[in-house]
């Protein structure tokens, strides 16, 4: 059975939307969810979004295609 991953877009006023990644893959749902998040953030005066993912995740290229780029100002330490 494939594992399920739920993507959730959150803005200060609450959840913008959520989608089961595997069931909705390659149907434009993730792109629409991210567009809704950006629209909501812009409407609330938020100038930039920060996204955390691993380079080896398939979604890395998806986010890059949406205009996200690797930043070098933050380091996340996990122990």
N, C-alpha and C positions, 0 to 999 in steps of 0.2 A: 504494500500500500504506500503510495507517495506521501511524503510528509506534507503537512499543510503549513503555509506561512501566511499570516495575515498582515497586510500593510495598512497602517493607520496614519492618516494625515491630520495633524493637530495644529490648531491656531490658538492664540490666547483665549478666544471666546469659546473654545470647545473643539470637538472632533469635526473635521471637515468631511471625512468619509473613510471607509475601510473596505478592503477587498481581499478575498482569498486569492493569493498570488498564483497558485498552481491552476486553479479552476478558471482563472480569467486571463492567463498568459496569452500574449500575442493577439489580443482582441481590442486593444486601445484603452482598456480600463485603467491601467496604471498611468498612462499618459493623461487621461482625463482627470484622474484623482490628483496628480501633481499640478495640473493646470488650475484645478479648483483651489488647491492650497496656495498657489502663487497669487491667484486673483484675490483670495481672502486676505492674504498677508499684505498685498498692495493696498487694499481697501482700508486696512487697519494701520497703515503707515509704516509697515515693516519693510525695511530697505533690502534686506538680504536673508536668505535661508541657509541654514547649516544642515548638512546631511552627513550621517556617519554610516559607512559601509566598508567592507573589506575589498581590496583590489582583486582578489581571486573569486569574488562572487559574480555570477552571471549578470546581475543587475548593475554592476559597475559601468558597463558600456551603455546600458539604458540611461542611467543618470547623466553620463557624459554627453549623450545625445540630446539631453534636455538642457544642456548648457552648464551643468555643474562641472567644476574643475577641482583638481586636488589643491588643497591649501597647505601651506607649510608653516602656519603660525600656531597650530595647536598640536600637541602630542598627547595621546591617550595612553596611560600606563595601566596595565591590567596585571594583577598579581594574585 
